[in-house]
Amino acid sequence: MAEVYKILGQMKPAAVTITIGYAVPASTSTIVSSLTICNTNSTSDTVRVYVVPSAGGPTTTNALYYELPLTGHNTFVATLGLTLATGDELQVRSTTGNTNFQFFGTEVS
């Protein structure tokens, strides 16, 4: 088994648009070790992060963070330890479109 430590995804979704932040590749499992959410604007934002099972969609049932407030020029950091299987996704949403999301972890194949 090969383990690759890496940046899993970096994105800045458009306002009020759910965006795939990371999708687990075929024949791979992933451990998501950490997440940063950085508001790069002075305007406050509200963000969501979903852990979506393969072939599923974002719902309040699989929300990791839902309507998390983030003041202007502020960063939220979380140490996670999430385990994901092939086809699972991390999806994100920002109310203003001024916020960056970054996921870090290990892919195992």
Order of alpha helices (4+ residues) and beta strands (2+ residues): beta-beta-beta-beta-beta-beta-beta-beta
